[in-house]
Amino acid sequence: MKVEPAVHQISIGREPFTGFPPPNSFLVCGSQSSVMIDSGWESENDHYARLQLIKSLNVPPVNHVILTHRHPDHAGGALRLYEELNANLACHHLERSSIESERYVSAGVTFKTISEGDRFELGNLTIEIIDTPGHTIGCIAPYIPELSALFASDSVMGISTTVVRSNEGDLGEYEKSLRKMQSIRPRIIYSGHGPPVTNPMARLEFLIDHRLKREHELINLLSISEMSIDRLCEAMYKGISKPREALAKEQIISILRKLKNEGAVKEDHGAIWQIN
């Protein structure tokens, strides 16, 4: 789907979990070259559909596939694009080992490592890399200044808040990244799932406020009584469906670790949390 003259949004593949849209990848077309941002799932059917679309558009050659982060719904299909399009693969250096070890080590693929300030010249358009750690520790957000368009992937979505797992991301860094994206003042944000965010400043403010409210809610609960993660989940996510309960607990763990690092809470008596 063409979302603006130089940008095509490709939404293909299975839902990551029930009721959640398939991942987006984006084809950005400059006057001299094109770039794919994310690659979707590793699936033969998905790859065939992506490739047929790219070929049908008759755009300048795709020279790079930029992966915003390590998750398989965004990085899984990169190898096939590398093979079919002869495109270079690029990701943040903190994501590289995870992506390579999970999928590409046996294929002998060499990744270009990128980070804040790196640029891709497409002719009339430039893609600048913005470091946005949080959702994962090496998450990036490509930005096109000529379009004031930010590709925030899973860090900013209009359909949902973002999961930050404590074993691969950092909630404190995520909150800093949201404020960093605010400072850019993008005209539009293209997300990892769902439609573009057309009110980016309001959405970013909402996400920051949501995080702060969750932290305050957790602190208020612990100020009444020490609690386990299970009890915190019951209190903070009343009525949550079973499939999403694990994600809720991941969020609680991430909040607790952030607050522990700030000296606000502590763990005691075997996974029981209390105010410090």
Accessible surface in RSA format (square Angstrom, percent):
REM  Atomic radii and reference values for relative SASA: ProtOr
REM  Chains: A
REM  Algorithm: Lee & Richards
REM  Probe-radius: 1.40
REM  Slices: 20
REM RES _ NUM      All-atoms   Total-Side   Main-Chain    Non-polar    All polar
REM                ABS   REL    ABS   REL    ABS   REL    ABS   REL    ABS   REL
RES MET A   1   129.68  67.2  99.24  65.7  30.44  72.5  72.66  61.8  57.02  75.5
RES LYS A   2   128.69  62.8 100.99  62.0  27.70  65.9  50.24  45.2  78.45  83.6
RES VAL A   3    39.70  26.1   7.70   7.0  32.00  77.1  13.62  11.8  26.08  70.7
RES GLU A   4    26.76  15.4  19.39  14.7   7.37  17.6  19.09  36.9   7.67   6.3
RES PRO A   5   118.39  86.3 103.86  94.7  14.54  52.8 104.55  86.3  13.85  86.1
RES ALA A   6    16.40  15.1  13.04  20.1   3.36   7.7  15.70  22.1   0.70   1.9
RES VAL A   7     0.00   0.0   0.00   0.0   0.00   0.0   0.00   0.0   0.00   0.0
RES HIS A   8    11.92   6.5  11.92   8.3   0.00   0.0   3.13   3.2   8.79  10.2
RES GLN A   9    10.26   5.7   7.97   5.8   2.29   5.4   0.21   0.5  10.05   7.6
RES ILE A  10     4.72   2.7   1.61   1.2   3.11   7.5   3.79   2.7   0.93   2.5
RES SER A  11    57.40  48.5  30.11  40.2  27.29  62.9  25.80  54.9  31.60  44.3
RES ILE A  12    38.36  21.8  32.80  24.4   5.56  13.4  36.65  26.4   1.71   4.6
RES GLY A  13    29.74  36.7   0.00   N/A  29.74  36.7   8.35  22.9  21.38  47.9
RES ARG A  14   148.61  62.4 134.80  68.7  13.82  32.9  74.59 101.9  74.02  44.9
RES GLU A  15    82.10  47.1  70.55  53.4  11.55  27.5  20.79  40.2  61.31  50.1
RES PRO A  16    40.29  29.4  15.96  14.6  24.32  88.4  16.49  13.6  23.80 147.9
RES PHE A  17    63.63  31.8  54.89  34.0   8.74  22.7  63.63  38.6   0.00   0.0
RES THR A  18   118.94  84.6 105.18 106.6  13.76  32.8  70.85  95.2  48.09  72.7
RES GLY A  19    60.21  74.3   0.00   N/A  60.21  74.3  32.07  88.0  28.14  63.0
RES PHE A  20    17.68   8.8  17.46  10.8   0.22   0.6  17.68  10.7   0.00   0.0
RES PRO A  21    41.56  30.3  36.23  33.0   5.33  19.4  41.02  33.9   0.53   3.3
RES PRO A  22    34.28  25.0  33.82  30.8   0.46   1.7  33.82  27.9   0.46   2.9
RES PRO A  23     1.78   1.3   0.04   0.0   1.74   6.3   0.04   0.0   1.74  10.8
RES ASN A  24     2.11   1.5   1.19   1.2   0.92   2.2   0.04   0.1   2.07   2.0
RES SER A  25     2.44   2.1   2.00   2.7   0.44   1.0   0.08   0.2   2.36   3.3
RES PHE A  26     5.74   2.9   5.74   3.6   0.00   0.0   5.74   3.5   0.00   0.0
RES LEU A  27     0.00   0.0   0.00   0.0   0.00   0.0   0.00   0.0   0.00   0.0
RES VAL A  28     0.00   0.0   0.00   0.0   0.00   0.0   0.00   0.0   0.00   0.0
RES CYS A  29    18.51  14.0  11.88  13.2   6.63  15.6  11.52  29.2   6.99   7.5
RES GLY A  30     6.10   7.5   0.00   N/A   6.10   7.5   1.44   3.9   4.67  10.4
RES SER A  31    73.10  61.8  38.46  51.3  34.64  79.8  42.81  91.2  30.29  42.4
RES GLN A  32   135.21  75.6 115.75  84.6  19.46  46.3  35.42  75.4  99.79  75.7
RES SER A  33     9.42   8.0   9.42  12.6   0.00   0.0   4.48   9.5   4.94   6.9
RES SER A  34     0.00   0.0   0.00   0.0   0.00   0.0   0.00   0.0   0.00   0.0
RES VAL A  35     1.97   1.3   1.97   1.8   0.00   0.0   1.97   1.7   0.00   0.0
RES MET A  36     0.00   0.0   0.00   0.0   0.00   0.0   0.00   0.0   0.00   0.0
RES ILE A  37     1.96   1.1   1.96   1.5   0.00   0.0   1.96   1.4   0.00   0.0
RES ASP A  38     3.67   2.6   3.67   3.7   0.00   0.0   0.11   0.3   3.56   3.6
RES SER A  39     0.00   0.0   0.00   0.0   0.00   0.0   0.00   0.0   0.00   0.0
RES GLY A  40     2.78   3.4   0.00   N/A   2.78   3.4   2.78   7.6   0.00   0.0
RES TRP A  41    28.32  11.4  28.32  13.7   0.00   0.0  28.32  15.1   0.00   0.0
RES GLU A  42   117.87  67.7  89.70  67.9  28.17  67.1  31.21  60.4  86.66  70.8
RES SER A  43    41.23  34.8  28.65  38.2  12.57  29.0  24.89  53.0  16.33  22.9
RES GLU A  44   110.63  63.5  99.50  75.3  11.12  26.5  63.43 122.7  47.20  38.5
RES ASN A  45   124.72  86.0 116.27 112.4   8.45  20.4  26.80  64.5  97.92  94.6
RES ASP A  46    14.88  10.4  14.52  14.5   0.36   0.8   0.36   0.8  14.52  14.5
RES HIS A  47     4.59   2.5   4.59   3.2   0.00   0.0   4.59   4.7   0.00   0.0
RES TYR A  48   138.78  64.8 137.54  78.3   1.24   3.2 102.60  77.1  36.18  44.6
RES ALA A  49    40.23  37.0  31.19  48.1   9.04  20.6  35.95  50.6   4.28  11.3
RES ARG A  50     1.93   0.8   1.93   1.0   0.00   0.0   0.41   0.6   1.52   0.9
RES LEU A  51    12.57   7.0  12.57   9.0   0.00   0.0  12.57   8.8   0.00   0.0
RES GLN A  52    80.45  45.0  76.96  56.2   3.49   8.3  20.28  43.2  60.17  45.6
RES LEU A  53    51.86  28.9  47.26  33.8   4.60  11.6  51.27  36.0   0.59   1.6
RES ILE A  54    10.21   5.8   8.31   6.2   1.90   4.6   8.31   6.0   1.90   5.2
RES LYS A  55   130.09  63.5 104.79  64.3  25.30  60.2  72.18  65.0  57.91  61.7
RES SER A  56    85.23  72.0  45.56  60.8  39.67  91.4  50.62 107.8  34.61  48.5
RES LEU A  57    52.89  29.5  32.59  23.3  20.29  51.0  35.32  24.8  17.56  47.3
RES ASN A  58   141.49  97.6 115.27 111.4  26.21  63.1  29.79  71.7 111.70 108.0
RES VAL A  59    36.75  24.2  14.24  12.9  22.51  54.2  16.57  14.4  20.18  54.7
RES PRO A  60    37.52  27.3  28.43  25.9   9.08  33.0  36.10  29.8   1.42   8.8
RES PRO A  61    91.98  67.0  80.67  73.5  11.31  41.1  91.85  75.8   0.13   0.8
RES VAL A  62    10.43   6.9   2.04   1.8   8.39  20.2   2.04   1.8   8.39  22.8
RES ASN A  63    63.21  43.6  60.52  58.5   2.68   6.5  12.89  31.0  50.32  48.6
RES HIS A  64    33.26  18.2  33.26  23.1   0.00   0.0  25.05  25.8   8.22   9.6
RES VAL A  65     0.00   0.0   0.00   0.0   0.00   0.0   0.00   0.0   0.00   0.0
RES ILE A  66     0.00   0.0   0.00   0.0   0.00   0.0   0.00   0.0   0.00   0.0
RES LEU A  67     0.14   0.1   0.00   0.0   0.14   0.4   0.00   0.0   0.14   0.4
RES THR A  68     0.98   0.7   0.68   0.7   0.30   0.7   0.68   0.9   0.30   0.5
RES HIS A  69     0.00   0.0   0.00   0.0   0.00   0.0   0.00   0.0   0.00   0.0
RES ARG A  70    34.35  14.4  34.06  17.4   0.29   0.7   5.38   7.3  28.97  17.6
RES HIS A  71    23.74  13.0  23.37  16.2   0.37   0.9  17.60  18.1   6.14   7.1
RES PRO A  72    62.23  45.4  62.16  56.7   0.07   0.2  62.16  51.3   0.07   0.4
RES ASP A  73    13.05   9.1  13.01  12.9   0.05   0.1   2.40   5.7  10.65  10.6
RES HIS A  74     0.00   0.0   0.00   0.0   0.00   0.0   0.00   0.0   0.00   0.0
RES ALA A  75     0.00   0.0   0.00   0.0   0.00   0.0   0.00   0.0   0.00   0.0
RES GLY A  76     1.15   1.4   0.00   N/A   1.15   1.4   0.51   1.4   0.64   1.4
RES GLY A  77     1.27   1.6   0.00   N/A   1.27   1.6   1.27   3.5   0.00   0.0
RES ALA A  78     0.00   0.0   0.00   0.0   0.00   0.0   0.00   0.0   0.00   0.0
RES LEU A  79    30.22  16.8  30.22  21.6   0.00   0.0  30.22  21.2   0.00   0.0
RES ARG A  80    65.14  27.3  65.11  33.2   0.03   0.1  30.12  41.2  35.02  21.2
RES LEU A  81     0.00   0.0   0.00   0.0   0.00   0.0   0.00   0.0   0.00   0.0
RES TYR A  82    73.62  34.4  70.73  40.2   2.88   7.5  34.65  26.0  38.96  48.0
RES GLU A  83   101.46  58.2  68.85  52.1  32.60  77.6  35.02  67.7  66.44  54.2
RES GLU A  84    84.34  48.4  53.73  40.6  30.61  72.9   5.30  10.2  79.04  64.5
RES LEU A  85    41.80  23.3  20.60  14.7  21.20  53.3  25.61  18.0  16.19  43.6
RES ASN A  86   133.74  92.2 116.21 112.3  17.53  42.2  27.80  66.9 105.94 102.4
RES ALA A  87     0.95   0.9   0.00   0.0   0.95   2.2   0.67   0.9   0.28   0.7
RES ASN A  88    80.82  55.7  78.95  76.3   1.88   4.5   9.85  23.7  70.97  68.6
RES LEU A  89     0.67   0.4   0.00   0.0   0.67   1.7   0.00   0.0   0.67   1.8
RES ALA A  90     0.00   0.0   0.00   0.0   0.00   0.0   0.00   0.0   0.00   0.0
RES CYS A  91     0.00   0.0   0.00   0.0   0.00   0.0   0.00   0.0   0.00   0.0
RES HIS A  92    11.18   6.1  10.85   7.5   0.33   0.8   4.08   4.2   7.10   8.3
RES HIS A  93   103.17  56.4  89.50  62.2  13.67  35.0  55.41  57.1  47.77  55.6
RES LEU A  94    83.46  46.5  70.48  50.4  12.99  32.7  73.37  51.5  10.09  27.2
RES GLU A  95     0.44   0.3   0.44   0.3   0.00   0.0   0.44   0.9   0.00   0.0
RES ARG A  96    77.23  32.4  77.23  39.4   0.00   0.0  14.77  20.2  62.46  37.9
RES SER A  97    80.16  67.7  74.01  98.8   6.16  14.2  51.26 109.2  28.90  40.5
RES SER A  98    20.49  17.3  14.55  19.4   5.94  13.7  16.71  35.6   3.78   5.3
RES ILE A  99     0.00   0.0   0.00   0.0   0.00   0.0   0.00   0.0   0.00   0.0
RES GLU A 100    34.95  20.1  34.95  26.4   0.00   0.0   9.38  18.1  25.57  20.9
RES SER A 101    78.02  65.9  54.16  72.3  23.87  55.0  43.72  93.1  34.30  48.1
RES GLU A 102   105.26  60.4  68.32  51.7  36.94  88.0  39.85  77.1  65.41  53.4
RES ARG A 103    43.29  18.2  16.40   8.4  26.90  64.0  16.36  22.4  26.93  16.3
RES TYR A 104     1.59   0.7   0.69   0.4   0.90   2.3   0.72   0.5   0.87   1.1
RES VAL A 105   113.10  74.4  92.76  84.0  20.34  49.0  98.12  85.3  14.98  40.6
RES SER A 106   112.80  95.3  72.01  96.1  40.79  94.0  53.06 113.0  59.74  83.7
RES ALA A 107    49.14  45.2  12.40  19.1  36.74  83.6  23.88  33.6  25.27  66.9
RES GLY A 108    63.45  78.2   0.00   N/A  63.45  78.2  40.05 109.9  23.41  52.4
RES VAL A 109    12.38   8.1   0.24   0.2  12.15  29.3   0.24   0.2  12.14  32.9
RES THR A 110   103.15  73.4  88.34  89.6  14.81  35.3  58.09  78.0  45.06  68.1
RES PHE A 111     4.64   2.3   0.00   0.0   4.64  12.1   0.06   0.0   4.59  13.1
RES LYS A 112    96.85  47.3  87.42  53.6   9.43  22.5  63.71  57.3  33.14  35.3
RES THR A 113    55.03  39.1  36.61  37.1  18.42  43.9   6.26   8.4  48.77  73.7
RES ILE A 114     2.46   1.4   0.08   0.1   2.38   5.7   2.09   1.5   0.37   1.0
RES SER A 115    37.66  31.8  37.66  50.3   0.00   0.0   7.45  15.9  30.21  42.3
RES GLU A 116    82.83  47.6  62.58  47.3  20.24  48.2  40.00  77.4  42.82  35.0
RES GLY A 117    51.94  64.1   0.00   N/A  51.94  64.1  36.03  98.9  15.91  35.6
RES ASP A 118    54.89  38.4  51.17  50.9   3.72   8.8  10.44  24.6  44.45  44.3
RES ARG A 119   128.63  54.0 103.45  52.7  25.17  59.9  39.94  54.6  88.69  53.7
RES PHE A 120     9.91   5.0   5.88   3.6   4.03  10.5   9.91   6.0   0.00   0.0
RES GLU A 121   108.64  62.4  83.51  63.2  25.12  59.8  58.84 113.8  49.79  40.7
RES LEU A 122     1.42   0.8   1.42   1.0   0.00   0.0   1.42   1.0   0.00   0.0
RES GLY A 123    37.16  45.8   0.00   N/A  37.16  45.8   8.65  23.7  28.51  63.9
RES ASN A 124    92.67  63.9  69.85  67.5  22.82  55.0  40.01  96.3  52.66  50.9
RES LEU A 125     8.27   4.6   7.99   5.7   0.28   0.7   8.16   5.7   0.12   0.3
RES THR A 126     9.68   6.9   9.68   9.8   0.00   0.0   0.88   1.2   8.80  13.3
RES ILE A 127     0.00   0.0   0.00   0.0   0.00   0.0   0.00   0.0   0.00   0.0
RES GLU A 128    42.71  24.5  42.71  32.3   0.00   0.0   6.72  13.0  35.99  29.4
RES ILE A 129     0.53   0.3   0.00   0.0   0.53   1.3   0.00   0.0   0.53   1.4
RES ILE A 130    18.49  10.5  18.49  13.8   0.00   0.0  18.49  13.3   0.00   0.0
RES ASP A 131    29.95  21.0  29.82  29.7   0.13   0.3  10.97  25.8  18.99  18.9
RES THR A 132     0.28   0.2   0.16   0.2   0.12   0.3   0.00   0.0   0.28   0.4
RES PRO A 133    29.06  21.2  29.06  26.5   0.00   0.0  29.06  24.0   0.00   0.0
RES GLY A 134     0.00   0.0   0.00   N/A   0.00   0.0   0.00   0.0   0.00   0.0
RES HIS A 135     9.31   5.1   8.84   6.1   0.47   1.2   8.82   9.1   0.48   0.6
RES THR A 136     0.00   0.0   0.00   0.0   0.00   0.0   0.00   0.0   0.00   0.0
RES ILE A 137    66.00  37.6  62.88  46.8   3.12   7.5  62.88  45.3   3.12   8.5
RES GLY A 138     1.13   1.4   0.00   N/A   1.13   1.4   1.08   3.0   0.05   0.1
RES CYS A 139     0.80   0.6   0.00   0.0   0.80   1.9   0.00   0.0   0.80   0.9
RES ILE A 140     0.06   0.0   0.03   0.0   0.03   0.1   0.03   0.0   0.03   0.1
RES ALA A 141     0.00   0.0   0.00   0.0   0.00   0.0   0.00   0.0   0.00   0.0
RES PRO A 142     0.00   0.0   0.00   0.0   0.00   0.0   0.00   0.0   0.00   0.0
RES TYR A 143    27.14  12.7  27.14  15.4   0.00   0.0  12.98   9.8  14.16  17.5
RES ILE A 144     0.00   0.0   0.00   0.0   0.00   0.0   0.00   0.0   0.00   0.0
RES PRO A 145    52.60  38.3  34.97  31.9  17.63  64.1  35.34  29.2  17.26 107.2
RES GLU A 146    90.52  52.0  52.01  39.3  38.52  91.7  45.47  88.0  45.05  36.8
RES LEU A 147    38.22  21.3  32.51  23.3   5.71  14.3  37.60  26.4   0.62   1.7
RES SER A 148    29.20  24.7  29.02  38.7   0.17   0.4  22.04  46.9   7.15  10.0
RES ALA A 149     0.00   0.0   0.00   0.0   0.00   0.0   0.00   0.0   0.00   0.0
RES LEU A 150     0.00   0.0   0.00   0.0   0.00   0.0   0.00   0.0   0.00   0.0
RES PHE A 151     1.70   0.9   1.70   1.1   0.00   0.0   1.70   1.0   0.00   0.0
RES ALA A 152     0.16   0.1   0.00   0.0   0.16   0.4   0.00   0.0   0.16   0.4
RES SER A 153     3.06   2.6   0.27   0.4   2.79   6.4   2.75   5.9   0.31   0.4
RES ASP A 154     9.90   6.9   9.90   9.9   0.00   0.0   1.04   2.4   8.87   8.8
RES SER A 155     0.15   0.1   0.15   0.2   0.00   0.0   0.07   0.2   0.07   0.1
RES VAL A 156     0.00   0.0   0.00   0.0   0.00   0.0   0.00   0.0   0.00   0.0
RES MET A 157     8.43   4.4   8.43   5.6   0.00   0.0   8.43   7.2   0.00   0.0
RES GLY A 158    39.37  48.6   0.00   N/A  39.37  48.6  14.64  40.2  24.74  55.4
RES ILE A 159    72.60  41.3  35.41  26.4  37.19  89.6  43.62  31.4  28.98  78.6
RES SER A 160    33.34  28.2  23.39  31.2   9.94  22.9  15.52  33.1  17.82  25.0
RES THR A 161    43.89  31.2  37.40  37.9   6.49  15.5  10.74  14.4  33.15  50.1
RES THR A 162     2.40   1.7   0.34   0.3   2.05   4.9   0.96   1.3   1.44   2.2
RES VAL A 163    32.06  21.1  29.30  26.5   2.77   6.7  29.41  25.6   2.65   7.2
RES VAL A 164     0.05   0.0   0.05   0.0   0.00   0.0   0.05   0.0   0.00   0.0
RES ARG A 165    72.94  30.6  72.94  37.2   0.00   0.0  12.98  17.7  59.95  36.3
RES SER A 166    27.39  23.1   8.70  11.6  18.69  43.1   4.67   9.9  22.72  31.8
RES ASN A 167   122.60  84.5  85.96  83.1  36.63  88.2  42.43 102.1  80.17  77.5
RES GLU A 168    32.23  18.5  24.10  18.2   8.13  19.4  10.30  19.9  21.92  17.9
RES GLY A 169    11.89  14.7   0.00   N/A  11.89  14.7   0.19   0.5  11.70  26.2
RES ASP A 170    50.36  35.3  45.23  45.0   5.13  12.1   7.30  17.2  43.06  42.9
RES LEU A 171     4.65   2.6   0.39   0.3   4.26  10.7   0.39   0.3   4.26  11.5
RES GLY A 172    17.14  21.1   0.00   N/A  17.14  21.1  14.46  39.7   2.68   6.0
RES GLU A 173    54.83  31.5  54.51  41.2   0.32   0.8  12.18  23.6  42.65  34.8
RES TYR A 174     0.98   0.5   0.98   0.6   0.00   0.0   0.57   0.4   0.41   0.5
RES GLU A 175    18.54  10.6  18.33  13.9   0.21   0.5   7.91  15.3  10.63   8.7
RES LYS A 176   132.30  64.5 125.43  77.0   6.86  16.3  85.10  76.6  47.20  50.3
RES SER A 177     3.46   2.9   2.12   2.8   1.34   3.1   1.44   3.1   2.02   2.8
RES LEU A 178     0.00   0.0   0.00   0.0   0.00   0.0   0.00   0.0   0.00   0.0
RES ARG A 179   120.73  50.7 115.24  58.7   5.49  13.1  48.89  66.8  71.84  43.5
RES LYS A 180    72.34  35.3  65.17  40.0   7.17  17.1  54.51  49.1  17.83  19.0
RES MET A 181     0.00   0.0   0.00   0.0   0.00   0.0   0.00   0.0   0.00   0.0
RES GLN A 182    32.26  18.0  30.60  22.4   1.66   4.0   8.65  18.4  23.61  17.9
RES SER A 183    87.15  73.6  52.25  69.7  34.90  80.4  50.53 107.6  36.62  51.3
RES ILE A 184    43.36  24.7  21.92  16.3  21.45  51.7  28.48  20.5  14.88  40.4
RES ARG A 185   162.60  68.3 148.45  75.7  14.15  33.7  53.07  72.5 109.53  66.4
RES PRO A 186     5.03   3.7   0.00   0.0   5.03  18.3   0.00   0.0   5.03  31.3
RES ARG A 187   121.57  51.0 102.79  52.4  18.79  44.7  75.23 102.8  46.35  28.1
RES ILE A 188    18.56  10.6  18.56  13.8   0.00   0.0  18.56  13.4   0.00   0.0
RES ILE A 189     0.00   0.0   0.00   0.0   0.00   0.0   0.00   0.0   0.00   0.0
RES TYR A 190     0.34   0.2   0.19   0.1   0.16   0.4   0.00   0.0   0.34   0.4
RES SER A 191     0.38   0.3   0.00   0.0   0.38   0.9   0.00   0.0   0.38   0.5
RES GLY A 192     1.01   1.2   0.00   N/A   1.01   1.2   1.01   2.8   0.00   0.0
RES HIS A 193     3.82   2.1   3.65   2.5   0.18   0.5   0.82   0.8   3.00   3.5
RES GLY A 194     9.84  12.1   0.00   N/A   9.84  12.1   8.73  24.0   1.11   2.5
RES PRO A 195    80.34  58.6  77.09  70.3   3.25  11.8  79.30  65.5   1.04   6.4
RES PRO A 196    30.44  22.2  19.01  17.3  11.43  41.5  19.08  15.8  11.35  70.6
RES VAL A 197     5.17   3.4   1.57   1.4   3.60   8.7   5.17   4.5   0.00   0.0
RES THR A 198   107.09  76.2  82.78  83.9  24.31  57.9  52.92  71.1  54.17  81.9
RES ASN A 199    86.34  59.5  79.15  76.5   7.18  17.3  36.14  87.0  50.20  48.5
RES PRO A 200     8.55   6.2   8.55   7.8   0.00   0.0   8.55   7.1   0.00   0.0
RES MET A 201    55.95  29.0  52.77  34.9   3.17   7.6  53.11  45.2   2.84   3.8
RES ALA A 202    60.51  55.6  45.12  69.6  15.39  35.0  53.14  74.8   7.37  19.5
RES ARG A 203    37.80  15.9  36.02  18.4   1.78   4.2   9.98  13.6  27.82  16.9
RES LEU A 204     0.00   0.0   0.00   0.0   0.00   0.0   0.00   0.0   0.00   0.0
RES GLU A 205    93.89  53.9  93.89  71.0   0.00   0.0  44.68  86.4  49.21  40.2
RES PHE A 206    99.43  49.7  93.20  57.7   6.23  16.2  98.89  60.0   0.53   1.5
RES LEU A 207     3.33   1.9   2.99   2.1   0.34   0.9   2.99   2.1   0.34   0.9
RES ILE A 208     3.97   2.3   3.86   2.9   0.11   0.3   3.86   2.8   0.11   0.3
RES ASP A 209    56.19  39.4  54.96  54.7   1.23   2.9  13.15  30.9  43.04  42.9
RES HIS A 210    41.60  22.7  38.91  27.0   2.69   6.9  20.55  21.2  21.05  24.5
RES ARG A 211     8.14   3.4   7.68   3.9   0.46   1.1   0.96   1.3   7.19   4.4
RES LEU A 212    61.89  34.5  61.89  44.3   0.00   0.0  61.89  43.5   0.00   0.0
RES LYS A 213   128.77  62.8 124.03  76.1   4.74  11.3  76.85  69.2  51.92  55.3
RES ARG A 214    44.89  18.8  44.78  22.8   0.11   0.3   6.56   9.0  38.33  23.2
RES GLU A 215    11.40   6.5  11.40   8.6   0.00   0.0   0.72   1.4  10.68   8.7
RES HIS A 216   107.12  58.5 106.00  73.7   1.12   2.9  66.03  68.1  41.09  47.8
RES GLU A 217    58.95  33.8  53.95  40.8   5.00  11.9  30.59  59.2  28.36  23.2
RES LEU A 218     0.00   0.0   0.00   0.0   0.00   0.0   0.00   0.0   0.00   0.0
RES ILE A 219    51.45  29.3  51.45  38.3   0.00   0.0  51.45  37.0   0.00   0.0
RES ASN A 220    89.87  62.0  89.47  86.5   0.40   1.0  21.84  52.6  68.03  65.8
RES LEU A 221    33.52  18.7  33.39  23.9   0.13   0.3  33.49  23.5   0.03   0.1
RES LEU A 222     6.68   3.7   0.00   0.0   6.68  16.8   0.00   0.0   6.68  18.0
RES SER A 223    77.50  65.5  41.97  56.0  35.53  81.8  33.80  72.0  43.70  61.2
RES ILE A 224   142.23  80.9 109.75  81.8  32.48  78.3 115.59  83.2  26.64  72.3
RES SER A 225    41.46  35.0  32.70  43.6   8.76  20.2  25.34  54.0  16.12  22.6
RES GLU A 226    75.57  43.4  67.60  51.1   7.97  19.0  24.61  47.6  50.96  41.6
RES MET A 227    17.65   9.1  16.65  11.0   1.00   2.4  17.65  15.0   0.00   0.0
RES SER A 228    27.26  23.0  26.78  35.7   0.48   1.1  21.49  45.8   5.77   8.1
RES ILE A 229    36.41  20.7  35.01  26.1   1.40   3.4  35.01  25.2   1.40   3.8
RES ASP A 230    76.84  53.8  75.10  74.8   1.73   4.1  20.70  48.7  56.13  56.0
RES ARG A 231   115.03  48.3 112.46  57.3   2.57   6.1  43.85  59.9  71.18  43.1
RES LEU A 232     0.00   0.0   0.00   0.0   0.00   0.0   0.00   0.0   0.00   0.0
RES CYS A 233     4.96   3.8   4.73   5.3   0.24   0.6   0.78   2.0   4.18   4.5
RES GLU A 234   124.76  71.6 109.95  83.2  14.81  35.3  51.23  99.1  73.53  60.0
RES ALA A 235    24.52  22.5  15.50  23.9   9.02  20.5  20.35  28.7   4.17  11.1
RES MET A 236    10.67   5.5   0.00   0.0  10.67  25.4   0.02   0.0  10.65  14.1
RES TYR A 237    37.72  17.6  29.40  16.7   8.31  21.6  29.79  22.4   7.93   9.8
RES LYS A 238   167.58  81.8 135.66  83.2  31.92  76.0 108.70  97.8  58.88  62.7
RES GLY A 239    85.90 105.9   0.00   N/A  85.90 105.9  43.55 119.5  42.35  94.8
RES ILE A 240    56.27  32.0  31.59  23.5  24.68  59.5  39.60  28.5  16.67  45.2
RES SER A 241    58.98  49.8  45.32  60.5  13.66  31.5  47.46 101.1  11.52  16.1
RES LYS A 242   160.52  78.3 145.58  89.3  14.94  35.6 107.49  96.8  53.03  56.5
RES PRO A 243   101.55  74.0  70.57  64.3  30.98 112.6  83.51  68.9  18.04 112.1
RES ARG A 244    88.82  37.3  88.58  45.2   0.24   0.6  22.82  31.2  66.00  40.0
RES GLU A 245    42.24  24.2  42.24  32.0   0.00   0.0   7.91  15.3  34.33  28.0
RES ALA A 246    67.35  61.9  60.41  93.2   6.94  15.8  64.74  91.2   2.61   6.9
RES LEU A 247    29.15  16.2  29.03  20.8   0.13   0.3  29.15  20.5   0.00   0.0
RES ALA A 248     3.80   3.5   0.33   0.5   3.47   7.9   3.46   4.9   0.33   0.9
RES LYS A 249    55.12  26.9  55.12  33.8   0.00   0.0  26.93  24.2  28.20  30.0
RES GLU A 250    48.21  27.7  48.12  36.4   0.09   0.2   8.50  16.4  39.71  32.4
RES GLN A 251    13.65   7.6  13.65  10.0   0.00   0.0  12.26  26.1   1.40   1.1
RES ILE A 252     0.00   0.0   0.00   0.0   0.00   0.0   0.00   0.0   0.00   0.0
RES ILE A 253    45.10  25.7  44.78  33.4   0.31   0.8  45.10  32.5   0.00   0.0
RES SER A 254     4.87   4.1   1.34   1.8   3.53   8.1   3.16   6.7   1.71   2.4
RES ILE A 255     1.04   0.6   1.04   0.8   0.00   0.0   1.04   0.8   0.00   0.0
RES LEU A 256     0.31   0.2   0.31   0.2   0.00   0.0   0.31   0.2   0.00   0.0
RES ARG A 257   122.68  51.5 121.99  62.2   0.68   1.6  35.46  48.5  87.22  52.9
RES LYS A 258    25.50  12.4  19.83  12.2   5.66  13.5  14.91  13.4  10.58  11.3
RES LEU A 259     4.21   2.3   4.21   3.0   0.00   0.0   4.21   3.0   0.00   0.0
RES LYS A 260   102.62  50.1  91.70  56.3  10.92  26.0  50.55  45.5  52.07  55.5
RES ASN A 261   123.48  85.2  84.93  82.1  38.54  92.8  28.24  68.0  95.24  92.1
RES GLU A 262   106.25  61.0  67.76  51.3  38.49  91.6  45.39  87.8  60.86  49.7
RES GLY A 263    41.70  51.4   0.00   N/A  41.70  51.4  25.13  69.0  16.56  37.1
RES ALA A 264    32.73  30.1  20.80  32.1  11.93  27.1  30.33  42.7   2.41   6.4
RES VAL A 265     1.78   1.2   0.00   0.0   1.78   4.3   0.00   0.0   1.78   4.8
RES LYS A 266    84.46  41.2  84.46  51.8   0.00   0.0  33.17  29.9  51.30  54.6
RES GLU A 267    80.72  46.3  55.51  42.0  25.20  60.0  11.76  22.7  68.96  56.3
RES ASP A 268    50.30  35.2  45.97  45.8   4.32  10.2   7.96  18.7  42.34  42.2
RES HIS A 269   133.67  73.1  98.57  68.5  35.10  89.8  75.73  78.1  57.93  67.4
RES GLY A 270    67.77  83.6   0.00   N/A  67.77  83.6  41.99 115.2  25.78  57.7
RES ALA A 271    51.02  46.9  47.75  73.7   3.27   7.4  47.75  67.2   3.27   8.7
RES ILE A 272    44.09  25.1  44.09  32.8   0.00   0.0  44.09  31.7   0.00   0.0
RES TRP A 273    14.20   5.7  14.20   6.9   0.00   0.0  13.55   7.2   0.64   1.0
RES GLN A 274    35.76  20.0  35.76  26.1   0.00   0.0  10.59  22.5  25.17  19.1
RES ILE A 275    63.34  36.0  51.36  38.3  11.99  28.9  51.36  37.0  11.99  32.5
RES ASN A 276   101.03  69.7  52.43  50.7  48.60 117.0  21.41  51.5  79.62  77.0
END  Absolute sums over single chains surface
CHAIN  1 A    11985.9       9494.6       2491.3       6349.4       5636.5
END  Absolute sums over all chains
TOTAL         11985.9       9494.6       2491.3       6349.4       5636.5
